[in-house]
Amino acid sequence: MIERLPGFTFNDGDSARGFAGTGGNVVIDGERPTAKTDDLQSILERIPSNQVARIEVIRGGANGIDMHGKTVIANVVRKHDASSSLVAQASANMWPDGEVVPRAKVDYTRDSGGWRYEASIERIGNFDDSVGTGTYRVIDGAGTVTRYKAHNAGIGEGWGLNGAVNMPLFGGRFRTNLTLEDSPFSSGTYYVHPNDNQIITDKSGDRKGELGLHWSGAIGGAHLEALTLQRLGHQTDYNVSRVPGTDEAFSSSSDTGETIARATLTYDYSPKLTFEGGAEGAYNFLDGTSGYTLNGINVPLPSANARVEERRGEVFAKGTWKFSSDFTLEAGTRFEFSTIKETGDAAQSRSFFYPKPRAVLSWTPDEDTQLRLRIERAVGQLDFTNFLASSDLSGVGVSAGNADIKPDQRMQYALSYERDFWKKGAIVVTLLHEQITDAVDYVPIFASSGAFDAPGNIGNGRNDEIDVELALPLDRIGISGGLLKTTAIWRDSAVTDPLTGLKRRISGQRPQKIKINFSQDIQSLKSTWGFFYFNGWDENYYRLGSLVHQAVLPPYMQIYWEYKPASDWSLRVEADNIIPFKYVQDQRFYAGPRNSTALIEADYLRLQSQPRLKIQIRKTF
């Protein structure tokens, strides 16, 4: 249902610390789920369609609705009739080489007397989209070329448990949710030559647990929403590269935790004016160790062992004012203050304070047209893993940790134009300009064991984006029940390279994203079919002693057919990557800093991916 909303593109949220600004753009019964480990897409999939009363799309803000930092959100309003449902879903992904990755999930929901019970158990099956075979070509400094056969594979099998209870309490609603998840993953890249084989393997583990408590209800003439959230995790990684004459091994282990308490008070002063204010406090930690050996000899890395603790607080206030029938203004600010303390190989404590003002002005000249202007100061969040050394021996290599990194700040100016047409159609065009302070990229780090690079701040920069979203119903051109949805995003950024002093893109930025999704409902056959097109991606990384280019060359295409003979079960057959794409990785290695030393090796990897067949059965009891 969410995917079919005209002019709406689903956002699952992100995994940043804290609660504000990390949620997706869908709320349920007007409230954001009190969960972060349990992603929004999984929560929506557990809601049976017969329990949905309606879906509201709110653009630009509305009185009594917390937009959670978004300019457009969808609100899924559920029925509250006494009911129960059990949904079982099983699927299998299959490749021509015989690899099979099964998945299975059972969801249970029950509504009775104002209480709602939810439970889910899942067998997780993950895989690497770039699985395939191809060639790997190495050119050394003397011009000698060595060619290898290449193969890449990756698979992960785990499990997940989720349970939640929603009930009346103290005149409001109380919800508690528990999530447990274990999702290991193993991958390997193999280069084969009659006299020179290379093997790069990576085995990682990720265990998570989360408990959330949430209460909302009326306090006097206002509405209070209070929540607390506790997350714990354990991550491991063992990355090995074996080539003739060089053996590398990197290992890391870390424990993480996040504790959040948040309260929001909303007061409707009048039908046209709403005030909201509140506070959030959080304690976060990462306790990690890592090690790197080269030919069996330990190589000390900067910040190989670290414990990072963050105490962060935020107060916020905003108002939503519909000062005329055509105009709505949402304006407010957040004040964030935090202290980050690191112990281990580096010991220091730093404090930050950032005001984050925001204003959104919406103009609706008629019921089918809206313009939105947003001005906001956004502050990035430090990734705790950047404090600890890390590795990707098949890609960007070993990175040091950096105890001196600080968050980037972006002054954002965004203008959106939306036009609805033909009842189900819409076009949305958004222009975004960002002025960046303390841009985060890669910086050189020097230690007694040598020079490394690490995530760090490289100065100021800019970023510009154009985003065009189109939903086009096709009934008027003779395709009954047809719908075409497209997304086209173009990005351009500029920062100053810390080594060359020249302007370039931010490392890892993908210049464009184009997606085309077509679907058609055929009622006479009780079926829906469609196809999906993706133009791939392209990104560059600028390291101390190397340049890395990675890309997925288009096209990526998927075609599917879904048959629903009855309201309680469905069969979906999906062929993915029917025209196999190519994964490209080019690396250029230098004798030292890339701006002042000679090129000593160039590597070119080309992998032809495999098509994939997916079969899924879903049954509701």
Secondary structure as a PSIPRED ss2 file (coil, helix, strand):
# PSIPRED VFORMAT (PSIPRED V4.0)

   1 M C   1.000  0.000  0.000
   2 I H   0.000  1.000  0.000
   3 E H   0.000  1.000  0.000
   4 R H   0.000  1.000  0.000
   5 L C   1.000  0.000  0.000
   6 P C   1.000  0.000  0.000
   7 G C   1.000  0.000  0.000
   8 F C   1.000  0.000  0.000
   9 T C   1.000  0.000  0.000
  10 F C   1.000  0.000  0.000
  11 N C   1.000  0.000  0.000
  12 D C   1.000  0.000  0.000
  13 G C   1.000  0.000  0.000
  14 D C   1.000  0.000  0.000
  15 S C   1.000  0.000  0.000
  16 A C   1.000  0.000  0.000
  17 R C   1.000  0.000  0.000
  18 G C   1.000  0.000  0.000
  19 F C   1.000  0.000  0.000
  20 A C   1.000  0.000  0.000
  21 G C   1.000  0.000  0.000
  22 T C   1.000  0.000  0.000
  23 G C   1.000  0.000  0.000
  24 G C   1.000  0.000  0.000
  25 N C   1.000  0.000  0.000
  26 V E   0.000  0.000  1.000
  27 V E   0.000  0.000  1.000
  28 I E   0.000  0.000  1.000
  29 D C   1.000  0.000  0.000
  30 G C   1.000  0.000  0.000
  31 E E   0.000  0.000  1.000
  32 R C   1.000  0.000  0.000
  33 P C   1.000  0.000  0.000
  34 T C   1.000  0.000  0.000
  35 A C   1.000  0.000  0.000
  36 K C   1.000  0.000  0.000
  37 T C   1.000  0.000  0.000
  38 D C   1.000  0.000  0.000
  39 D C   1.000  0.000  0.000
  40 L H   0.000  1.000  0.000
  41 Q H   0.000  1.000  0.000
  42 S H   0.000  1.000  0.000
  43 I H   0.000  1.000  0.000
  44 L H   0.000  1.000  0.000
  45 E H   0.000  1.000  0.000
  46 R C   1.000  0.000  0.000
  47 I C   1.000  0.000  0.000
  48 P C   1.000  0.000  0.000
  49 S H   0.000  1.000  0.000
  50 N H   0.000  1.000  0.000
  51 Q H   0.000  1.000  0.000
  52 V E   0.000  0.000  1.000
  53 A E   0.000  0.000  1.000
  54 R E   0.000  0.000  1.000
  55 I E   0.000  0.000  1.000
  56 E E   0.000  0.000  1.000
  57 V E   0.000  0.000  1.000
  58 I E   0.000  0.000  1.000
  59 R E   0.000  0.000  1.000
  60 G C   1.000  0.000  0.000
  61 G C   1.000  0.000  0.000
  62 A E   0.000  0.000  1.000
  63 N C   1.000  0.000  0.000
  64 G C   1.000  0.000  0.000
  65 I E   0.000  0.000  1.000
  66 D C   1.000  0.000  0.000
  67 M C   1.000  0.000  0.000
  68 H C   1.000  0.000  0.000
  69 G C   1.000  0.000  0.000
  70 K C   1.000  0.000  0.000
  71 T C   1.000  0.000  0.000
  72 V E   0.000  0.000  1.000
  73 I E   0.000  0.000  1.000
  74 A E   0.000  0.000  1.000
  75 N E   0.000  0.000  1.000
  76 V E   0.000  0.000  1.000
  77 V E   0.000  0.000  1.000
  78 R E   0.000  0.000  1.000
  79 K C   1.000  0.000  0.000
  80 H C   1.000  0.000  0.000
  81 D C   1.000  0.000  0.000
  82 A C   1.000  0.000  0.000
  83 S E   0.000  0.000  1.000
  84 S E   0.000  0.000  1.000
  85 S E   0.000  0.000  1.000
  86 L E   0.000  0.000  1.000
  87 V E   0.000  0.000  1.000
  88 A E   0.000  0.000  1.000
  89 Q E   0.000  0.000  1.000
  90 A E   0.000  0.000  1.000
  91 S E   0.000  0.000  1.000
  92 A E   0.000  0.000  1.000
  93 N E   0.000  0.000  1.000
  94 M E   0.000  0.000  1.000
  95 W C   1.000  0.000  0.000
  96 P C   1.000  0.000  0.000
  97 D C   1.000  0.000  0.000
  98 G C   1.000  0.000  0.000
  99 E C   1.000  0.000  0.000
 100 V E   0.000  0.000  1.000
 101 V E   0.000  0.000  1.000
 102 P E   0.000  0.000  1.000
 103 R E   0.000  0.000  1.000
 104 A E   0.000  0.000  1.000
 105 K E   0.000  0.000  1.000
 106 V E   0.000  0.000  1.000
 107 D E   0.000  0.000  1.000
 108 Y E   0.000  0.000  1.000
 109 T E   0.000  0.000  1.000
 110 R E   0.000  0.000  1.000
 111 D E   0.000  0.000  1.000
 112 S E   0.000  0.000  1.000
 113 G C   1.000  0.000  0.000
 114 G C   1.000  0.000  0.000
 115 W E   0.000  0.000  1.000
 116 R E   0.000  0.000  1.000
 117 Y E   0.000  0.000  1.000
 118 E E   0.000  0.000  1.000
 119 A E   0.000  0.000  1.000
 120 S E   0.000  0.000  1.000
 121 I E   0.000  0.000  1.000
 122 E E   0.000  0.000  1.000
 123 R E   0.000  0.000  1.000
 124 I E   0.000  0.000  1.000
 125 G E   0.000  0.000  1.000
 126 N E   0.000  0.000  1.000
 127 F E   0.000  0.000  1.000
 128 D C   1.000  0.000  0.000
 129 D C   1.000  0.000  0.000
 130 S C   1.000  0.000  0.000
 131 V C   1.000  0.000  0.000
 132 G E   0.000  0.000  1.000
 133 T E   0.000  0.000  1.000
 134 G E   0.000  0.000  1.000
 135 T E   0.000  0.000  1.000
 136 Y E   0.000  0.000  1.000
 137 R E   0.000  0.000  1.000
 138 V E   0.000  0.000  1.000
 139 I E   0.000  0.000  1.000
 140 D E   0.000  0.000  1.000
 141 G C   1.000  0.000  0.000
 142 A C   1.000  0.000  0.000
 143 G C   1.000  0.000  0.000
 144 T C   1.000  0.000  0.000
 145 V E   0.000  0.000  1.000
 146 T E   0.000  0.000  1.000
 147 R E   0.000  0.000  1.000
 148 Y E   0.000  0.000  1.000
 149 K E   0.000  0.000  1.000
 150 A E   0.000  0.000  1.000
 151 H E   0.000  0.000  1.000
 152 N E   0.000  0.000  1.000
 153 A E   0.000  0.000  1.000
 154 G E   0.000  0.000  1.000
 155 I E   0.000  0.000  1.000
 156 G E   0.000  0.000  1.000
 157 E E   0.000  0.000  1.000
 158 G E   0.000  0.000  1.000
 159 W E   0.000  0.000  1.000
 160 G E   0.000  0.000  1.000
 161 L E   0.000  0.000  1.000
 162 N E   0.000  0.000  1.000
 163 G E   0.000  0.000  1.000
 164 A E   0.000  0.000  1.000
 165 V E   0.000  0.000  1.000
 166 N E   0.000  0.000  1.000
 167 M E   0.000  0.000  1.000
 168 P E   0.000  0.000  1.000
 169 L E   0.000  0.000  1.000
 170 F C   1.000  0.000  0.000
 171 G C   1.000  0.000  0.000
 172 G E   0.000  0.000  1.000
 173 R E   0.000  0.000  1.000
 174 F E   0.000  0.000  1.000
 175 R E   0.000  0.000  1.000
 176 T E   0.000  0.000  1.000
 177 N E   0.000  0.000  1.000
 178 L E   0.000  0.000  1.000
 179 T E   0.000  0.000  1.000
 180 L E   0.000  0.000  1.000
 181 E E   0.000  0.000  1.000
 182 D E   0.000  0.000  1.000
 183 S C   1.000  0.000  0.000
 184 P C   1.000  0.000  0.000
 185 F E   0.000  0.000  1.000
 186 S E   0.000  0.000  1.000
 187 S E   0.000  0.000  1.000
 188 G E   0.000  0.000  1.000
 189 T E   0.000  0.000  1.000
 190 Y E   0.000  0.000  1.000
 191 Y E   0.000  0.000  1.000
 192 V E   0.000  0.000  1.000
 193 H C   1.000  0.000  0.000
 194 P C   1.000  0.000  0.000
 195 N C   1.000  0.000  0.000
 196 D C   1.000  0.000  0.000
 197 N C   1.000  0.000  0.000
 198 Q E   0.000  0.000  1.000
 199 I E   0.000  0.000  1.000
 200 I E   0.000  0.000  1.000
 201 T E   0.000  0.000  1.000
 202 D E   0.000  0.000  1.000
 203 K E   0.000  0.000  1.000
 204 S E   0.000  0.000  1.000
 205 G E   0.000  0.000  1.000
 206 D E   0.000  0.000  1.000
 207 R E   0.000  0.000  1.000
 208 K E   0.000  0.000  1.000
 209 G E   0.000  0.000  1.000
 210 E E   0.000  0.000  1.000
 211 L E   0.000  0.000  1.000
 212 G E   0.000  0.000  1.000
 213 L E   0.000  0.000  1.000
 214 H E   0.000  0.000  1.000
 215 W E   0.000  0.000  1.000
 216 S E   0.000  0.000  1.000
 217 G E   0.000  0.000  1.000
 218 A E   0.000  0.000  1.000
 219 I E   0.000  0.000  1.000
 220 G C   1.000  0.000  0.000
 221 G C   1.000  0.000  0.000
 222 A E   0.000  0.000  1.000
 223 H E   0.000  0.000  1.000
 224 L E   0.000  0.000  1.000
 225 E E   0.000  0.000  1.000
 226 A E   0.000  0.000  1.000
 227 L E   0.000  0.000  1.000
 228 T E   0.000  0.000  1.000
 229 L E   0.000  0.000  1.000
 230 Q E   0.000  0.000  1.000
 231 R E   0.000  0.000  1.000
 232 L E   0.000  0.000  1.000
 233 G E   0.000  0.000  1.000
 234 H E   0.000  0.000  1.000
 235 Q E   0.000  0.000  1.000
 236 T E   0.000  0.000  1.000
 237 D E   0.000  0.000  1.000
 238 Y E   0.000  0.000  1.000
 239 N E   0.000  0.000  1.000
 240 V E   0.000  0.000  1.000
 241 S E   0.000  0.000  1.000
 242 R E   0.000  0.000  1.000
 243 V E   0.000  0.000  1.000
 244 P C   1.000  0.000  0.000
 245 G C   1.000  0.000  0.000
 246 T E   0.000  0.000  1.000
 247 D E   0.000  0.000  1.000
 248 E E   0.000  0.000  1.000
 249 A E   0.000  0.000  1.000
 250 F E   0.000  0.000  1.000
 251 S E   0.000  0.000  1.000
 252 S E   0.000  0.000  1.000
 253 S E   0.000  0.000  1.000
 254 S E   0.000  0.000  1.000
 255 D E   0.000  0.000  1.000
 256 T E   0.000  0.000  1.000
 257 G E   0.000  0.000  1.000
 258 E E   0.000  0.000  1.000
 259 T E   0.000  0.000  1.000
 260 I E   0.000  0.000  1.000
 261 A E   0.000  0.000  1.000
 262 R E   0.000  0.000  1.000
 263 A E   0.000  0.000  1.000
 264 T E   0.000  0.000  1.000
 265 L E   0.000  0.000  1.000
 266 T E   0.000  0.000  1.000
 267 Y E   0.000  0.000  1.000
 268 D E   0.000  0.000  1.000
 269 Y E   0.000  0.000  1.000
 270 S E   0.000  0.000  1.000
 271 P C   1.000  0.000  0.000
 272 K C   1.000  0.000  0.000
 273 L E   0.000  0.000  1.000
 274 T E   0.000  0.000  1.000
 275 F E   0.000  0.000  1.000
 276 E E   0.000  0.000  1.000
 277 G E   0.000  0.000  1.000
 278 G E   0.000  0.000  1.000
 279 A E   0.000  0.000  1.000
 280 E E   0.000  0.000  1.000
 281 G E   0.000  0.000  1.000
 282 A E   0.000  0.000  1.000
 283 Y E   0.000  0.000  1.000
 284 N E   0.000  0.000  1.000
 285 F E   0.000  0.000  1.000
 286 L E   0.000  0.000  1.000
 287 D E   0.000  0.000  1.000
 288 G E   0.000  0.000  1.000
 289 T E   0.000  0.000  1.000
 290 S E   0.000  0.000  1.000
 291 G E   0.000  0.000  1.000
 292 Y E   0.000  0.000  1.000
 293 T E   0.000  0.000  1.000
 294 L E   0.000  0.000  1.000
 295 N C   1.000  0.000  0.000
 296 G C   1.000  0.000  0.000
 297 I E   0.000  0.000  1.000
 298 N E   0.000  0.000  1.000
 299 V C   1.000  0.000  0.000
 300 P C   1.000  0.000  0.000
 301 L C   1.000  0.000  0.000
 302 P C   1.000  0.000  0.000
 303 S C   1.000  0.000  0.000
 304 A C   1.000  0.000  0.000
 305 N E   0.000  0.000  1.000
 306 A E   0.000  0.000  1.000
 307 R E   0.000  0.000  1.000
 308 V E   0.000  0.000  1.000
 309 E E   0.000  0.000  1.000
 310 E E   0.000  0.000  1.000
 311 R E   0.000  0.000  1.000
 312 R E   0.000  0.000  1.000
 313 G E   0.000  0.000  1.000
 314 E E   0.000  0.000  1.000
 315 V E   0.000  0.000  1.000
 316 F E   0.000  0.000  1.000
 317 A E   0.000  0.000  1.000
 318 K E   0.000  0.000  1.000
 319 G E   0.000  0.000  1.000
 320 T E   0.000  0.000  1.000
 321 W E   0.000  0.000  1.000
 322 K C   1.000  0.000  0.000
 323 F C   1.000  0.000  0.000
 324 S C   1.000  0.000  0.000
 325 S C   1.000  0.000  0.000
 326 D C   1.000  0.000  0.000
 327 F E   0.000  0.000  1.000
 328 T E   0.000  0.000  1.000
 329 L E   0.000  0.000  1.000
 330 E E   0.000  0.000  1.000
 331 A E   0.000  0.000  1.000
 332 G E   0.000  0.000  1.000
 333 T E   0.000  0.000  1.000
 334 R E   0.000  0.000  1.000
 335 F E   0.000  0.000  1.000
 336 E E   0.000  0.000  1.000
 337 F E   0.000  0.000  1.000
 338 S E   0.000  0.000  1.000
 339 T E   0.000  0.000  1.000
 340 I E   0.000  0.000  1.000
 341 K E   0.000  0.000  1.000
 342 E E   0.000  0.000  1.000
 343 T E   0.000  0.000  1.000
 344 G E   0.000  0.000  1.000
 345 D C   1.000  0.000  0.000
 346 A C   1.000  0.000  0.000
 347 A C   1.000  0.000  0.000
 348 Q E   0.000  0.000  1.000
 349 S E   0.000  0.000  1.000
 350 R E   0.000  0.000  1.000
 351 S E   0.000  0.000  1.000
 352 F E   0.000  0.000  1.000
 353 F E   0.000  0.000  1.000
 354 Y E   0.000  0.000  1.000
 355 P E   0.000  0.000  1.000
 356 K E   0.000  0.000  1.000
 357 P E   0.000  0.000  1.000
 358 R E   0.000  0.000  1.000
 359 A E   0.000  0.000  1.000
 360 V E   0.000  0.000  1.000
 361 L E   0.000  0.000  1.000
 362 S E   0.000  0.000  1.000
 363 W E   0.000  0.000  1.000
 364 T E   0.000  0.000  1.000
 365 P E   0.000  0.000  1.000
 366 D E   0.000  0.000  1.000
 367 E C   1.000  0.000  0.000
 368 D C   1.000  0.000  0.000
 369 T E   0.000  0.000  1.000
 370 Q E   0.000  0.000  1.000
 371 L E   0.000  0.000  1.000
 372 R E   0.000  0.000  1.000
 373 L E   0.000  0.000  1.000
 374 R E   0.000  0.000  1.000
 375 I E   0.000  0.000  1.000
 376 E E   0.000  0.000  1.000
 377 R E   0.000  0.000  1.000
 378 A E   0.000  0.000  1.000
 379 V E   0.000  0.000  1.000
 380 G C   1.000  0.000  0.000
 381 Q C   1.000  0.000  0.000
 382 L C   1.000  0.000  0.000
 383 D C   1.000  0.000  0.000
 384 F H   0.000  1.000  0.000
 385 T H   0.000  1.000  0.000
 386 N H   0.000  1.000  0.000
 387 F H   0.000  1.000  0.000
 388 L C   1.000  0.000  0.000
 389 A C   1.000  0.000  0.000
 390 S E   0.000  0.000  1.000
 391 S E   0.000  0.000  1.000
 392 D E   0.000  0.000  1.000
 393 L C   1.000  0.000  0.000
 394 S C   1.000  0.000  0.000
 395 G C   1.000  0.000  0.000
 396 V C   1.000  0.000  0.000
 397 G E   0.000  0.000  1.000
 398 V E   0.000  0.000  1.000
 399 S E   0.000  0.000  1.000
 400 A C   1.000  0.000  0.000
 401 G C   1.000  0.000  0.000
 402 N C   1.000  0.000  0.000
 403 A C   1.000  0.000  0.000
 404 D C   1.000  0.000  0.000
 405 I C   1.000  0.000  0.000
 406 K C   1.000  0.000  0.000
 407 P C   1.000  0.000  0.000
 408 D C   1.000  0.000  0.000
 409 Q E   0.000  0.000  1.000
 410 R E   0.000  0.000  1.000
 411 M E   0.000  0.000  1.000
 412 Q E   0.000  0.000  1.000
 413 Y E   0.000  0.000  1.000
 414 A E   0.000  0.000  1.000
 415 L E   0.000  0.000  1.000
 416 S E   0.000  0.000  1.000
 417 Y E   0.000  0.000  1.000
 418 E E   0.000  0.000  1.000
 419 R E   0.000  0.000  1.000
 420 D E   0.000  0.000  1.000
 421 F E   0.000  0.000  1.000
 422 W C   1.000  0.000  0.000
 423 K C   1.000  0.000  0.000
 424 K C   1.000  0.000  0.000
 425 G E   0.000  0.000  1.000
 426 A E   0.000  0.000  1.000
 427 I E   0.000  0.000  1.000
 428 V E   0.000  0.000  1.000
 429 V E   0.000  0.000  1.000
 430 T E   0.000  0.000  1.000
 431 L E   0.000  0.000  1.000
 432 L E   0.000  0.000  1.000
 433 H E   0.000  0.000  1.000
 434 E E   0.000  0.000  1.000
 435 Q E   0.000  0.000  1.000
 436 I E   0.000  0.000  1.000
 437 T E   0.000  0.000  1.000
 438 D C   1.000  0.000  0.000
 439 A C   1.000  0.000  0.000
 440 V E   0.000  0.000  1.000
 441 D E   0.000  0.000  1.000
 442 Y E   0.000  0.000  1.000
 443 V E   0.000  0.000  1.000
 444 P E   0.000  0.000  1.000
 445 I E   0.000  0.000  1.000
 446 F E   0.000  0.000  1.000
 447 A E   0.000  0.000  1.000
 448 S C   1.000  0.000  0.000
 449 S C   1.000  0.000  0.000
 450 G E   0.000  0.000  1.000
 451 A E   0.000  0.000  1.000
 452 F E   0.000  0.000  1.000
 453 D E   0.000  0.000  1.000
 454 A E   0.000  0.000  1.000
 455 P E   0.000  0.000  1.000
 456 G E   0.000  0.000  1.000
 457 N E   0.000  0.000  1.000
 458 I C   1.000  0.000  0.000
 459 G C   1.000  0.000  0.000
 460 N C   1.000  0.000  0.000
 461 G E   0.000  0.000  1.000
 462 R E   0.000  0.000  1.000
 463 N E   0.000  0.000  1.000
 464 D E   0.000  0.000  1.000
 465 E E   0.000  0.000  1.000
 466 I E   0.000  0.000  1.000
 467 D E   0.000  0.000  1.000
 468 V E   0.000  0.000  1.000
 469 E E   0.000  0.000  1.000
 470 L E   0.000  0.000  1.000
 471 A E   0.000  0.000  1.000
 472 L E   0.000  0.000  1.000
 473 P E   0.000  0.000  1.000
 474 L C   1.000  0.000  0.000
 475 D H   0.000  1.000  0.000
 476 R H   0.000  1.000  0.000
 477 I H   0.000  1.000  0.000
 478 G C   1.000  0.000  0.000
 479 I C   1.000  0.000  0.000
 480 S C   1.000  0.000  0.000
 481 G C   1.000  0.000  0.000
 482 G E   0.000  0.000  1.000
 483 L E   0.000  0.000  1.000
 484 L E   0.000  0.000  1.000
 485 K E   0.000  0.000  1.000
 486 T E   0.000  0.000  1.000
 487 T E   0.000  0.000  1.000
 488 A E   0.000  0.000  1.000
 489 I E   0.000  0.000  1.000
 490 W E   0.000  0.000  1.000
 491 R E   0.000  0.000  1.000
 492 D E   0.000  0.000  1.000
 493 S E   0.000  0.000  1.000
 494 A E   0.000  0.000  1.000
 495 V E   0.000  0.000  1.000
 496 T E   0.000  0.000  1.000
 497 D C   1.000  0.000  0.000
 498 P C   1.000  0.000  0.000
 499 L C   1.000  0.000  0.000
 500 T C   1.000  0.000  0.000
 501 G C   1.000  0.000  0.000
 502 L C   1.000  0.000  0.000
 503 K E   0.000  0.000  1.000
 504 R E   0.000  0.000  1.000
 505 R C   1.000  0.000  0.000
 506 I C   1.000  0.000  0.000
 507 S C   1.000  0.000  0.000
 508 G C   1.000  0.000  0.000
 509 Q C   1.000  0.000  0.000
 510 R C   1.000  0.000  0.000
 511 P C   1.000  0.000  0.000
 512 Q E   0.000  0.000  1.000
 513 K E   0.000  0.000  1.000
 514 I E   0.000  0.000  1.000
 515 K E   0.000  0.000  1.000
 516 I E   0.000  0.000  1.000
 517 N E   0.000  0.000  1.000
 518 F E   0.000  0.000  1.000
 519 S E   0.000  0.000  1.000
 520 Q E   0.000  0.000  1.000
 521 D E   0.000  0.000  1.000
 522 I E   0.000  0.000  1.000
 523 Q H   0.000  1.000  0.000
 524 S H   0.000  1.000  0.000
 525 L H   0.000  1.000  0.000
 526 K C   1.000  0.000  0.000
 527 S E   0.000  0.000  1.000
 528 T E   0.000  0.000  1.000
 529 W E   0.000  0.000  1.000
 530 G E   0.000  0.000  1.000
 531 F E   0.000  0.000  1.000
 532 F E   0.000  0.000  1.000
 533 Y E   0.000  0.000  1.000
 534 F E   0.000  0.000  1.000
 535 N C   1.000  0.000  0.000
 536 G C   1.000  0.000  0.000
 537 W E   0.000  0.000  1.000
 538 D E   0.000  0.000  1.000
 539 E E   0.000  0.000  1.000
 540 N E   0.000  0.000  1.000
 541 Y E   0.000  0.000  1.000
 542 Y E   0.000  0.000  1.000
 543 R C   1.000  0.000  0.000
 544 L C   1.000  0.000  0.000
 545 G C   1.000  0.000  0.000
 546 S E   0.000  0.000  1.000
 547 L E   0.000  0.000  1.000
 548 V E   0.000  0.000  1.000
 549 H E   0.000  0.000  1.000
 550 Q E   0.000  0.000  1.000
 551 A E   0.000  0.000  1.000
 552 V E   0.000  0.000  1.000
 553 L E   0.000  0.000  1.000
 554 P C   1.000  0.000  0.000
 555 P C   1.000  0.000  0.000
 556 Y E   0.000  0.000  1.000
 557 M E   0.000  0.000  1.000
 558 Q E   0.000  0.000  1.000
 559 I E   0.000  0.000  1.000
 560 Y E   0.000  0.000  1.000
 561 W E   0.000  0.000  1.000
 562 E E   0.000  0.000  1.000
 563 Y E   0.000  0.000  1.000
 564 K E   0.000  0.000  1.000
 565 P E   0.000  0.000  1.000
 566 A E   0.000  0.000  1.000
 567 S C   1.000  0.000  0.000
 568 D C   1.000  0.000  0.000
 569 W E   0.000  0.000  1.000
 570 S E   0.000  0.000  1.000
 571 L E   0.000  0.000  1.000
 572 R E   0.000  0.000  1.000
 573 V E   0.000  0.000  1.000
 574 E E   0.000  0.000  1.000
 575 A E   0.000  0.000  1.000
 576 D E   0.000  0.000  1.000
 577 N C   1.000  0.000  0.000
 578 I C   1.000  0.000  0.000
 579 I C   1.000  0.000  0.000
 580 P C   1.000  0.000  0.000
 581 F C   1.000  0.000  0.000
 582 K E   0.000  0.000  1.000
 583 Y E   0.000  0.000  1.000
 584 V E   0.000  0.000  1.000
 585 Q E   0.000  0.000  1.000
 586 D E   0.000  0.000  1.000
 587 Q E   0.000  0.000  1.000
 588 R E   0.000  0.000  1.000
 589 F E   0.000  0.000  1.000
 590 Y E   0.000  0.000  1.000
 591 A C   1.000  0.000  0.000
 592 G C   1.000  0.000  0.000
 593 P C   1.000  0.000  0.000
 594 R C   1.000  0.000  0.000
 595 N C   1.000  0.000  0.000
 596 S C   1.000  0.000  0.000
 597 T C   1.000  0.000  0.000
 598 A C   1.000  0.000  0.000
 599 L E   0.000  0.000  1.000
 600 I E   0.000  0.000  1.000
 601 E E   0.000  0.000  1.000
 602 A E   0.000  0.000  1.000
 603 D E   0.000  0.000  1.000
 604 Y E   0.000  0.000  1.000
 605 L E   0.000  0.000  1.000
 606 R E   0.000  0.000  1.000
 607 L E   0.000  0.000  1.000
 608 Q E   0.000  0.000  1.000
 609 S E   0.000  0.000  1.000
 610 Q C   1.000  0.000  0.000
 611 P C   1.000  0.000  0.000
 612 R E   0.000  0.000  1.000
 613 L E   0.000  0.000  1.000
 614 K E   0.000  0.000  1.000
 615 I E   0.000  0.000  1.000
 616 Q E   0.000  0.000  1.000
 617 I E   0.000  0.000  1.000
 618 R E   0.000  0.000  1.000
 619 K E   0.000  0.000  1.000
 620 T E   0.000  0.000  1.000
 621 F C   1.000  0.000  0.000
